[in-house]
């Protein structure tokens, strides 16, 4: 069996599923289930309430605790508005690179796991291997949060989780959290010639964004002295501000889409408490003085804790041994690893490809990165 050629072919199949987070992922889950069942895995497809999205949980080996999880997400970010040189959902090979949406983030890792599944099946004797493939990671780790809740109800739990996000096969032991929100403003529409007779939701959304920018600067002063992150402080990003429908109409509705990536939970608590007080004591009284039904509501899209570097981490030690790494890193981007850590599973992030290529037009993964991933997984198969 030519594992690398099979991985490349499998990656082409996976890229062909246009699993943008806004769309269903059941087709790719069915594909993954068929391949893992063929390798002898016990497969569970865990659907969400809509029935259009699903996680996959599959196990090879004995029905015991202490197993190893290989984890990846099936969704990808949109391609709309991006300037691709080829069809993003048809894999193309050029100069040792494989191009396509999701190539590095993170279908390359999933493809390698599928190809190695029969090898794990032959070698798994006393320690189970689990495959966790989730939906909607890109929009708040929604699928992984549902999966973790399911796993917490089970009799046995794994002991190690390897999350195959693109790290260029470097060992990553820590990352910031990722908290995502949409804040909705409801005002009172009216004619633009009489702004005082209405409540302009856009005006108040702008003031809210200004507060976020102020908090951004304040958080820089709270960076821990020993922070290993780049940047070392908690960050806030405003993704969009939308509202209104015409230049001569007072905007009745507006929304701010934003996120923060806390270095530590107290920073997140500070931001939320400050914004709540600002809305209650400043913005809402001014809005409701004109229109008592005016409101500000913050919708929590997802609050995913970071991966905290730990002195004792069996996952880090295992993957470092498999890859030959003598140092572990931290990264600013978020993953599902912190969710596994929060349920008591040692977790590490290590996978093929570079995060520098993720979310961009002409996303790619280098073929030699897939080879390095296969080498790590083959080494893992000898530890079961």
URCOR-V780457 format. One record per backbone hydrogen bond with DSSP energy under -0.5 kcal/mol. CO is the residue of the C=O (numbers start at 1). NH is the residue of the N-H. E is the energy in kcal/mol with one decimal. If there is no record, write none. Layout:
BEGIN
CO_NH_E ; CO_NH_E
END
This chain:
BEGIN
1_3_-1.1 ; 2_6_-2.4 ; 3_7_-2.3 ; 4_8_-2.5 ; 5_9_-2.3 ; 6_10_-2.5 ; 7_11_-2.6 ; 8_12_-2.0 ; 9_13_-1.7 ; 10_14_-2.3 ; 11_15_-2.7 ; 12_16_-1.3 ; 14_17_-1.3 ; 16_18_-0.8 ; 17_19_-2.3 ; 18_20_-1.5 ; 19_76_-2.1 ; 20_23_-2.9 ; 25_29_-1.9 ; 26_30_-2.3 ; 27_31_-1.9 ; 28_32_-2.5 ; 29_33_-2.6 ; 30_34_-2.3 ; 31_35_-1.9 ; 32_36_-2.3 ; 33_37_-2.7 ; 34_38_-2.0 ; 35_39_-1.0 ; 36_41_-2.6 ; 37_40_-1.5 ; 41_43_-0.7 ; 42_59_-1.8 ; 44_46_-0.6 ; 44_57_-2.6 ; 45_47_-0.8 ; 46_55_-2.5 ; 48_51_-1.0 ; 52_25_-1.5 ; 52_26_-0.8 ; 53_48_-2.4 ; 55_46_-2.6 ; 56_133_-2.3 ; 57_44_-2.6 ; 58_131_-2.7 ; 59_42_-2.6 ; 60_129_-2.4 ; 62_64_-1.7 ; 67_159_-2.3 ; 67_160_-1.8 ; 68_130_-3.3 ; 69_71_-0.6 ; 69_162_-3.1 ; 70_132_-2.5 ; 71_164_-2.2 ; 72_134_-1.9 ; 76_21_-1.8 ; 79_82_-2.2 ; 82_84_-1.1 ; 87_90_-1.8 ; 88_101_-3.0 ; 92_94_-0.5 ; 92_99_-3.5 ; 94_97_-1.4 ; 96_367_-2.6 ; 97_94_-2.4 ; 97_99_-0.6 ; 98_365_-1.8 ; 99_92_-1.6 ; 100_103_-2.2 ; 102_107_-2.6 ; 102_108_-0.6 ; 103_108_-0.8 ; 104_106_-0.6 ; 106_110_-1.3 ; 107_111_-2.5 ; 108_112_-1.9 ; 109_113_-2.1 ; 110_114_-2.2 ; 111_115_-2.2 ; 112_116_-1.9 ; 113_117_-0.9 ; 114_117_-0.7 ; 116_119_-0.5 ; 116_120_-2.4 ; 117_121_-2.5 ; 118_122_-1.6 ; 119_123_-1.5 ; 120_124_-2.3 ; 123_125_-0.6 ; 128_68_-2.2 ; 129_60_-2.7 ; 130_70_-2.7 ; 131_58_-2.0 ; 131_133_-0.6 ; 132_72_-2.6 ; 132_134_-0.5 ; 133_56_-2.8 ; 134_74_-3.3 ; 135_143_-1.7 ; 136_142_-2.0 ; 137_140_-1.5 ; 137_141_-1.4 ; 141_145_-2.0 ; 142_146_-1.7 ; 143_147_-2.5 ; 144_148_-3.0 ; 145_149_-1.8 ; 146_150_-1.8 ; 147_151_-2.6 ; 148_152_-2.2 ; 149_153_-0.6 ; 150_153_-1.0 ; 151_154_-1.7 ; 157_66_-2.4 ; 159_346_-1.8 ; 160_69_-2.8 ; 161_163_-0.6 ; 161_348_-1.9 ; 162_71_-2.6 ; 162_164_-0.6 ; 163_165_-0.6 ; 163_350_-2.3 ; 165_167_-0.6 ; 167_170_-1.3 ; 170_172_-0.6 ; 171_173_-0.5 ; 171_329_-2.9 ; 172_349_-2.5 ; 174_331_-2.0 ; 175_307_-1.3 ; 178_180_-0.5 ; 178_304_-2.4 ; 179_260_-2.4 ; 180_301_-2.1 ; 180_302_-1.6 ; 181_258_-2.2 ; 182_184_-0.6 ; 182_299_-3.5 ; 183_256_-2.3 ; 184_297_-2.4 ; 185_187_-0.5 ; 185_254_-1.9 ; 186_295_-1.9 ; 188_199_-1.7 ; 190_250_-2.9 ; 191_194_-2.0 ; 192_195_-0.5 ; 194_197_-1.8 ; 195_198_-1.2 ; 198_200_-0.5 ; 199_188_-2.0 ; 199_201_-0.9 ; 200_204_-1.6 ; 201_205_-2.0 ; 202_206_-2.4 ; 203_207_-1.8 ; 204_208_-1.9 ; 205_209_-2.3 ; 206_210_-2.3 ; 207_211_-1.8 ; 208_212_-2.0 ; 209_213_-2.4 ; 210_214_-2.1 ; 211_215_-2.6 ; 212_216_-2.1 ; 213_217_-1.5 ; 214_218_-2.0 ; 215_219_-2.5 ; 216_220_-0.8 ; 217_221_-0.7 ; 218_221_-0.9 ; 219_222_-1.4 ; 220_223_-1.1 ; 224_227_-1.8 ; 235_261_-2.5 ; 237_239_-0.7 ; 237_259_-2.3 ; 240_257_-2.6 ; 242_255_-2.8 ; 246_249_-1.3 ; 248_192_-3.1 ; 250_190_-0.5 ; 251_201_-3.0 ; 252_187_-3.5 ; 253_244_-1.6 ; 254_185_-3.1 ; 255_242_-2.4 ; 256_183_-2.8 ; 256_258_-0.6 ; 257_239_-2.5 ; 257_240_-1.5 ; 258_181_-2.8 ; 259_237_-2.6 ; 260_179_-3.0 ; 261_235_-1.2 ; 262_177_-2.1 ; 264_267_-1.3 ; 264_268_-1.0 ; 265_269_-2.4 ; 266_270_-2.1 ; 267_271_-2.3 ; 268_272_-2.3 ; 269_273_-2.3 ; 270_274_-2.6 ; 271_275_-2.4 ; 272_276_-2.2 ; 273_277_-2.2 ; 274_278_-2.5 ; 275_279_-2.5 ; 276_280_-2.4 ; 277_281_-2.9 ; 278_282_-1.8 ; 278_283_-2.0 ; 279_284_-3.0 ; 282_286_-1.2 ; 283_287_-2.2 ; 284_288_-3.2 ; 285_289_-1.2 ; 286_290_-0.5 ; 287_290_-1.0 ; 287_291_-2.2 ; 291_294_-2.4 ; 295_186_-2.6 ; 297_184_-3.7 ; 297_299_-0.6 ; 298_300_-0.5 ; 299_182_-2.1 ; 299_301_-0.8 ; 302_180_-3.3 ; 303_305_-0.6 ; 304_178_-2.7 ; 306_308_-0.7 ; 307_175_-1.7 ; 311_313_-0.6 ; 313_317_-2.2 ; 314_318_-2.3 ; 315_319_-2.5 ; 316_320_-2.5 ; 317_321_-1.9 ; 318_322_-2.1 ; 319_323_-2.3 ; 320_324_-1.6 ; 320_325_-1.0 ; 329_173_-2.7 ; 329_174_-1.0 ; 331_176_-0.9 ; 336_339_-0.8 ; 336_340_-1.2 ; 337_341_-2.4 ; 338_342_-2.1 ; 339_343_-0.8 ; 340_343_-0.9 ; 340_345_-2.1 ; 341_344_-1.9 ; 346_161_-2.5 ; 348_163_-2.7 ; 348_350_-0.5 ; 349_172_-2.4 ; 351_167_-2.0 ; 351_169_-2.6 ; 353_168_-2.5 ; 354_357_-1.8 ; 354_358_-0.5 ; 355_358_-0.7 ; 357_360_-1.2 ; 360_363_-0.8 ; 363_100_-2.4 ; 365_98_-2.7 ; 366_369_-1.1 ; 366_370_-1.2 ; 367_371_-1.9 ; 368_372_-1.9 ; 369_373_-2.0 ; 370_374_-2.5 ; 371_375_-2.0 ; 372_376_-1.9 ; 373_377_-2.6 ; 374_378_-2.4 ; 375_379_-2.1 ; 376_380_-2.2 ; 377_381_-2.0 ; 378_382_-0.8 ; 379_382_-0.8 ; 380_383_-2.2 ; 381_384_-0.7 ; 384_125_-0.8 ; 384_126_-1.2 ; 384_127_-1.0
END
